[in-house]
Amino acid sequence: MDSKIILFLLSFLLSCNQLLPPPKIEEEKISTSNSTSDKTSTDKYLDIYKVENCSYPRDKKFFVSVRDLQCPETEEKDPYFESTIPTNISGLEVDELDKLYVVDENKGIFISSDSGKSFDNPTIIGVSKYNGIKVHKGVIYAISDTTLYRSTDGGENFRAVSGILSGLKKIEISSQKQTVSMIFGQRSIVMEDYIYLLSSSTIYVYNTSGSRVQEISSSAICSDFCNLQDLSFSSNGYWYVATTKGISFSNNNGKSFVLKSFPGGSIENKITSIFYAPDGKVYFTSLDGVGEFDPSLNSPNYILKDDLDPEVNFLKFFMDDSKNIYVASTKGLYIKKFSSKDFDIFDHNQGLAEDYTSHVIADSKGNISVGSEKGLSVSLKE
């Protein structure tokens, strides 16, 4: 073939190729469908939903339900997502690094490093329902209704450290003064840490190695039959126990108690929680109000009453280190800033998962976590 013809054909083919559109390059897409087949980790899945579908705040509310971090515009909820968040709250704790620990009554222990916006996979402990948690000197202690568990690896694994108990509903950790023998017959006073487990009928006391050292029945606390409701400790070693017959207190490590009842049965059988606060006072919640406990008074000194709504019941008290007060109730969350004289009320209209709130805690940065049977709600920072 003539060389001129070959050159002509080659130039013609090159010019035709330049007229063709460039090949289409498919962009890599991250699926946000409800199918779980392409999910490789909980963290990735949560990030997709937070960034792509459910960024917050959406409507400038003060709180957001963690449940709503999964696309609230869709009616059908993904069961995989539900397994990655706490939904029936039975305990809250914040450690010195502001890490949030959430107890789900049925699923186990959830841990969050971003104030409840996302969680590590839950740690399952035992087979009973889970009721409380405390973090002390880097060790995590948690309870089911029958057993005390301990984790020394940041919550990755829990080990049972108690025998089988019954009806556990509260865990506290405090220090007691103990007299120890020294050389040459001398004695010294030292502070030792102890774990306190509360049931309706008994306070069980364990040392931090898991050995039971004391057991106190409700009859010793009330001088008669009563149900134990809650337990708290002051910085000077006093014990305060809320009971169905009043408030009992002890200044000798639980060896004896004094029961304080108020005339007319004004708070007996109504107390729901008791709390030794950073301001040095002891507060209680009851079915009809929130008050300061002072054994020298013959009537409760209420700071919040149900006068405006007789149907509200107050369930849990918390005061942060800035002396702001938070009260969980059956009609929302009550908050009183230290600089304010009045309580503000927050309910589902401000973003809570539901009005019936049972647990509340705040960290050192002012992040608020609120628990209920419908899940966890967290505050949104401006």
PyMOL commands that set and color helices and strands:
alter all, ss='L'
color gray80, all
select helices_A, chain A and resi 3-19+42-53+66-69+79-83+183-185+218-222+263-265+348-350
alter helices_A, ss='H'
color red, helices_A
select strands_A, chain A and resi 63-65+89-94+100-104+108-112+130-136+139-144+148-151+159-160+170-181+187-198+202-207+212-217+228-233+239-243+246-250+258-260+271-276+282-286+289-292+301-305+314-319+325-329+332-336+344-346+359-362+368-372+375-379
alter strands_A, ss='S'
color yellow, strands_A
deselect
rebuild
show_as cartoon
